């Protein structure tokens, strides 16, 4: 029997894990669920699931002293500094308090991994101590980890990223790096894929509107658990976010500019500031204001730089930041309700960190500059920034070459085909109303997901005596 550890933050997420776990049991895989909140832990136990443990944020005994250097030596990927910086719920805590809690989490996980003979970890991208500490322990023990992500076609695919915490998976590299000659039928499939990707995006372009009832609901849930004697830092953080979001939408942070397609522009979509895409995967770009300033300094004359807030947090972005970036003459902050597809279609160049807009730019055959390290940075004609000082020259080259890079049409077909054919069938995010796509707990869907996950786990898990190879070597050997 193999042992899988998963980390869950919400009741519906936990329910999806439990349903999948019941299917995995028939494949010889026992699932252990870590709950990051007390009411989620109680929900899991009420579902009859015994293999669970609570890892909630709580205040530690500050009189306790620890050898910080021992933890610095022990955990190097991610580092202690990376884990401490990424946790957003307790970002205002003193550094010593954060370290105490993180060290406690790491010690608890070490004991749990040992006691329950954990073979593999699976989780969604997260910037929480509960998720990243589990990942750090798995890495130290040279155990494989699966990071669940939406796939290239959101409604039809998902990926299990097995190389690091980023948006890359070994099957993609294996498929993309294998020489191939696509048939007319293969290319027809790619054309259909493009239509589905664009259809997905058009269905999901919804500005999340600030509503007082959301603020009141978040506040009610928080106070309800307080009355029960539970102090949930995650719920308190949610109240703060909802209030900030609500106030930000009542009064606009800046005067928005209109999209002007008659003049050339560069498009840079903003991430949600507290999202794992930034806090975990690209922490050095956590200050998107700094990124915008670098882009502004790199812009050639006559070129505008359009910046657009994430539609799920429009109005919640730091108001001061948006005002500050407008001091650059070429910067335009556009109305967040404008479709990102429309922004991409008319852009001379698209610049992303880890946004799905980068994938969409390739789909729409637009020059793309990538600052982070998502899978689409591997596209043969994407401009990957390895040294930020080269940004002005790379940006200039991308503008000059323009869409001529897509004259290599076979490379475009090869990349899109590789990305989608190497991802898994189904969607792991239908446990919530993600991007307006609805919920689906049907047995058929759960059974299909369990089949995909089970096959991946069995491909990655090796005999404990053979765990002296690196995670990437294990992944490469498995495919």
Secondary structure, DSSP 8 states (H G I E B T S, - for coil): -EEEEEEE-SHHHHHHHHHHHHHHHTTTEEEEEEESSHHHHHHHHHTT--SEEE-------TT----HHHHHHH-BTTBHHHHHHH--TTTTS-HHHHHHHHHHHHHHHHHHHHHTT--EEEEE---SHHHHHHHHHHHHTT-EEEEEEE-SSTTTEEEEE-SSSSS--HHHHHHHTS-----HHHHHHHHHHHHHHHHHHHHH-------HHHHHHHHHHHHHHHHTT---HHHHHHHHHHHHHHHHHHS-SS--B---TTS-EEEEE---TTSHHHHTT-GGG--HHHHHHHHHHH--TT-EEEEE--TTSTTTS-HHHHHHHTTSTTEEEE-TTS-HHHHHHT-SEEEESS-HHHHHHHHTT--EEESS--GGGGSTT-EE-SSGGGHHHHHHHHHHHGGGGGG-HHHHHHHHHHHHHTSEES-S-TTTTGGG------HHHHHHHHHHHHHHHHHH---GGGTTS-HHHHHHHH-
